[in-house]
Amino acid sequence: MTARSNPTDRCAILGGAGNMGRWFGRFLESKGYRISIIEQDDALDAVAAADLVVLATPLGSMRAVLGQVLELAPQGLVLEIASLKSPVQDLVLDGVGRGLQIASVHPMFGPDRTDLTGTNILVCRAGCDAAEDRALALFAGTGATVTAIPLAEHDRVMAWVLNLPHLVNLLMADVLQHSGRTLAELEPLGGITYARQLAAADEVMSENPDLYHQIQHLNRHRDALYAAVQDSLDRLAALGRQRSPDGFRTVMTAWRRFRERDDD
């Protein structure tokens, strides 16, 4: 069932002038909420009275803002959408322990998305079933796949599905710009795989550098990821130097089997 608000339901969006803040403003307005936008220097009076409070502030300031909001002990649902949960996990758990309704959500898409079909949204379980069920209901019927995972597992999973893709594209962009070749030289020489990967790298490199740094820097599991990437790079480099293709056959066959297990 899709959650619809009452005509009098009020939603306060902190960081509502930002990209994701504007997205949530449009999304929740379509559900009937009356939206109040709260920016950095604004008073937080609307927070305590709101039926729904959305924290869409930058990742680097999310902890401070969430702390201020929870000090007000809001009676409505508090929805924080940080890309990483380690910086706010203790605040969320403390608030839940005090009886506040807090839901920790991560939309796995950008603010330019209008149709949510085929997208993923994570709801992180932190112990407040009522709040998390309300968050799940907000996205019901949107076409998105909404998955509940333990809050403590979120950043470990993000190392593989967020940090790794970003890192791969950052790596391609960094290697190419130090290659001694221009993109104009390479474009007519590249194949389909190059063009697809270049498009992905272009998209990443056009985003906010501060956010992308924060995603890498603030994930406490980053070093395990970097070690795994280095290990794979060393292993593949060694296979590439071998005269026999057997090593590559083993790697690529193992991947196909890995994929087949999921298909089954």
C-alpha positions as CSV (number, residue, x, y, z in Angstrom):
1,M,0.0,0.0,0.0
2,T,1.3,3.5,-0.9
3,A,1.5,5.9,2.0
4,R,-0.5,9.0,1.6
5,S,-0.4,11.9,4.0
6,N,-3.3,13.8,5.5
7,P,-3.8,17.2,4.0
8,T,-2.5,18.8,7.2
9,D,0.7,16.8,7.5
10,R,3.7,19.0,7.7
11,C,7.2,18.0,6.4
12,A,10.4,19.9,7.3
13,I,13.3,19.3,5.0
14,L,16.7,20.3,6.3
15,G,19.0,20.9,3.3
16,G,15.9,21.3,1.2
17,A,17.6,23.6,-1.3
18,G,20.2,21.0,-2.2
19,N,19.7,18.5,-5.0
20,M,18.4,15.6,-2.9
21,G,16.5,18.0,-0.7
22,R,14.6,19.3,-3.7
23,W,14.0,15.8,-4.9
24,F,12.4,14.8,-1.6
25,G,10.4,18.1,-1.6
26,R,8.8,17.2,-5.0
27,F,8.3,13.6,-4.0
28,L,6.7,14.3,-0.6
29,E,4.6,17.2,-2.0
30,S,3.2,14.7,-4.5
31,K,2.1,12.7,-1.5
32,G,0.2,15.6,0.0
33,Y,2.7,16.9,2.5
34,R,3.0,20.6,3.2
35,I,6.7,21.3,2.8
36,S,8.9,23.7,4.8
37,I,12.5,24.2,3.7
38,I,15.1,24.7,6.4
39,E,18.6,25.8,5.6
40,Q,21.8,26.2,7.6
41,D,21.0,29.5,9.3
42,D,17.3,29.0,9.8
43,A,15.6,28.4,13.1
44,L,14.6,24.8,13.8
45,D,11.1,25.7,15.1
46,A,9.4,23.8,12.3
47,V,11.2,20.6,13.2
48,A,9.5,20.0,16.5
49,A,6.0,20.5,15.0
50,A,6.5,18.5,11.8
51,D,4.9,15.2,11.2
52,L,7.9,14.2,9.0
53,V,11.5,15.6,9.2
54,V,13.9,14.8,6.3
55,L,17.6,15.3,6.8
56,A,19.0,15.9,3.3
57,T,22.1,17.9,4.4
58,P,25.6,17.1,3.0
59,L,27.3,14.0,4.4
60,G,30.0,16.0,6.1
61,S,27.5,18.0,8.2
62,M,24.8,15.2,8.7
63,R,26.1,14.2,12.2
64,A,26.0,17.8,13.6
65,V,22.5,18.5,12.1
66,L,21.0,15.2,13.2
67,G,22.3,15.9,16.7
68,Q,20.6,19.3,16.8
69,V,17.4,17.8,15.5
70,L,17.3,15.0,18.1
71,E,17.9,17.4,20.9
72,L,14.5,18.9,20.1
73,A,12.9,15.4,20.6
74,P,10.6,15.8,17.6
75,Q,7.4,13.8,17.8
76,G,7.2,13.1,14.1
77,L,9.2,10.7,11.9
78,V,12.8,11.7,11.4
79,L,14.2,10.4,8.1
80,E,18.0,10.7,7.5
81,I,19.3,9.8,4.1
82,A,23.1,9.8,4.6
83,S,25.1,7.9,2.1
84,L,27.2,6.4,4.9
85,K,25.8,5.5,8.3
86,S,28.9,5.1,10.5
87,P,29.1,8.9,11.2
88,V,25.5,8.9,12.6
89,Q,24.9,5.4,13.7
90,D,25.4,6.1,17.5
91,L,23.1,9.1,17.3
92,V,20.4,7.1,15.5
93,L,20.6,4.2,18.1
94,D,20.6,6.7,21.0
95,G,17.5,8.4,19.6
96,V,15.7,5.2,19.1
97,G,16.6,4.2,22.7
98,R,15.0,7.4,23.9
99,G,11.8,6.5,22.1
100,L,12.1,8.8,19.1
101,Q,10.9,7.7,15.7
102,I,14.0,7.6,13.5
103,A,14.4,5.9,10.2
104,S,17.8,5.6,8.5
105,V,17.3,5.5,4.7
106,H,19.7,5.4,1.7
107,P,18.2,6.1,-1.8
108,M,20.6,4.5,-4.2
109,F,20.0,7.0,-7.0
110,G,20.7,10.6,-7.8
111,P,18.5,13.7,-7.7
112,D,17.9,13.7,-11.4
113,R,15.9,10.5,-11.2
114,T,12.2,10.9,-11.9
115,D,11.0,7.4,-12.4
116,L,12.1,5.1,-9.6
117,T,11.4,1.9,-11.5
118,G,14.5,-0.3,-11.3
119,T,16.2,1.7,-8.5
120,N,17.1,0.5,-5.0
121,I,16.3,2.1,-1.7
122,L,17.7,0.8,1.6
123,V,16.0,1.1,4.9
124,C,18.4,0.4,7.7
125,R,16.9,-1.4,10.7
126,A,17.9,0.3,13.9
127,G,15.3,-0.9,16.3
128,C,12.3,1.4,15.7
129,D,9.9,-0.9,13.8
130,A,7.2,1.7,13.5
131,A,9.5,4.4,12.0
132,E,11.1,1.9,9.6
133,D,7.7,0.6,8.5
134,R,6.6,4.1,7.8
135,A,9.7,4.7,5.7
136,L,9.1,1.5,3.8
137,A,5.5,2.6,3.1
138,L,6.6,6.0,1.8
139,F,8.2,4.3,-1.2
140,A,5.7,1.5,-1.8
141,G,4.2,1.6,-5.3
142,T,7.0,3.7,-6.7
143,G,8.6,0.9,-8.7
144,A,11.7,1.0,-6.5
145,T,13.0,-2.1,-4.8
146,V,13.0,-1.3,-1.1
147,T,15.2,-3.5,1.0
148,A,15.7,-3.5,4.8
149,I,19.2,-4.3,6.1
150,P,20.7,-4.0,9.6
151,L,22.1,-0.5,10.2
152,A,25.4,-1.9,11.4
153,E,25.9,-3.7,8.0
154,H,25.2,-0.7,5.8
155,D,28.7,0.7,5.4
156,R,30.3,-2.7,5.0
157,V,27.9,-3.3,2.0
158,M,28.5,0.2,0.6
159,A,32.2,-0.6,0.3
160,W,31.3,-3.0,-2.5
161,V,28.3,-1.3,-4.2
162,L,29.2,2.4,-3.7
163,N,32.9,2.9,-2.9
164,L,34.2,0.3,-5.4
165,P,32.3,1.6,-8.5
166,H,33.3,5.1,-7.6
167,L,36.9,4.0,-7.2
168,V,37.0,2.1,-10.5
169,N,35.8,5.2,-12.4
170,L,38.1,7.5,-10.5
171,L,40.9,5.2,-11.4
172,M,40.1,5.2,-15.1
173,A,39.9,9.0,-15.2
174,D,43.1,9.4,-13.3
175,V,45.0,6.9,-15.5
176,L,43.7,8.4,-18.7
177,Q,44.7,12.0,-17.8
178,H,48.2,10.8,-17.0
179,S,48.5,8.7,-20.2
180,G,50.0,11.4,-22.3
181,R,47.1,11.1,-24.7
182,T,44.1,13.4,-25.2
183,L,40.5,12.1,-25.2
184,A,40.2,13.5,-28.7
185,E,43.0,11.2,-29.8
186,L,41.6,8.2,-28.1
187,E,37.9,8.5,-28.9
188,P,38.1,7.4,-32.6
189,L,40.3,4.5,-31.6
190,G,38.2,3.0,-28.7
191,G,35.7,0.3,-28.9
192,I,32.3,-0.1,-27.2
193,T,33.7,-1.2,-23.9
194,Y,35.9,1.9,-23.8
195,A,33.0,4.2,-24.7
196,R,30.8,2.7,-22.0
197,Q,33.4,2.9,-19.3
198,L,34.4,6.5,-20.3
199,A,30.7,7.5,-20.0
200,A,30.6,6.1,-16.5
201,A,33.8,7.8,-15.5
202,D,32.6,11.1,-17.0
203,E,29.5,10.9,-14.9
204,V,31.4,10.3,-11.7
205,M,34.0,13.0,-12.4
206,S,31.2,15.6,-13.0
207,E,29.8,15.1,-9.5
208,N,30.7,17.0,-6.3
209,P,34.3,16.2,-5.4
210,D,33.7,16.9,-1.7
211,L,30.9,14.3,-1.5
212,Y,33.0,11.7,-3.4
213,H,35.9,12.3,-1.0
214,Q,33.6,12.0,2.0
215,I,32.2,8.7,0.7
216,Q,35.7,7.2,0.4
217,H,37.1,8.9,3.5
218,L,34.3,8.3,6.0
219,N,33.6,4.6,5.2
220,R,35.4,2.8,8.0
221,H,35.7,-0.3,5.7
222,R,37.6,1.6,3.0
223,D,41.0,0.0,3.8
224,A,39.7,-3.5,3.5
225,L,38.3,-2.5,0.1
226,Y,41.6,-0.9,-1.0
227,A,43.5,-4.0,0.0
228,A,41.1,-6.2,-2.0
229,V,41.4,-4.0,-5.0
230,Q,45.2,-4.0,-4.8
231,D,45.3,-7.7,-4.4
232,S,43.1,-8.2,-7.5
233,L,45.2,-5.7,-9.5
234,D,48.4,-7.5,-8.5
235,R,46.9,-10.9,-9.3
236,L,45.5,-9.8,-12.7
237,A,48.8,-8.0,-13.6
238,A,50.7,-11.2,-12.9
239,L,48.3,-13.2,-15.1
240,G,48.6,-10.7,-17.9
241,R,52.4,-11.2,-17.9
242,Q,52.1,-15.0,-18.2
243,R,52.4,-16.5,-21.7
244,S,49.6,-18.9,-21.0
245,P,45.9,-17.8,-21.0
246,D,45.0,-20.4,-18.4
247,G,44.9,-17.8,-15.5
248,F,42.5,-15.5,-17.4
249,R,40.4,-18.5,-18.3
250,T,40.2,-19.4,-14.6
251,V,39.2,-15.9,-13.6
252,M,36.6,-15.4,-16.2
253,T,35.1,-18.9,-15.8
254,A,35.0,-18.4,-12.0
255,W,33.0,-15.1,-12.6
256,R,30.5,-16.9,-14.8
257,R,29.9,-19.5,-12.1
258,F,29.6,-16.7,-9.5
259,R,26.9,-15.1,-11.6
260,E,25.1,-18.4,-12.3
261,R,24.8,-19.0,-8.5
262,D,22.7,-15.8,-8.3
263,D,20.7,-16.6,-11.4
264,D,19.7,-19.9,-9.8
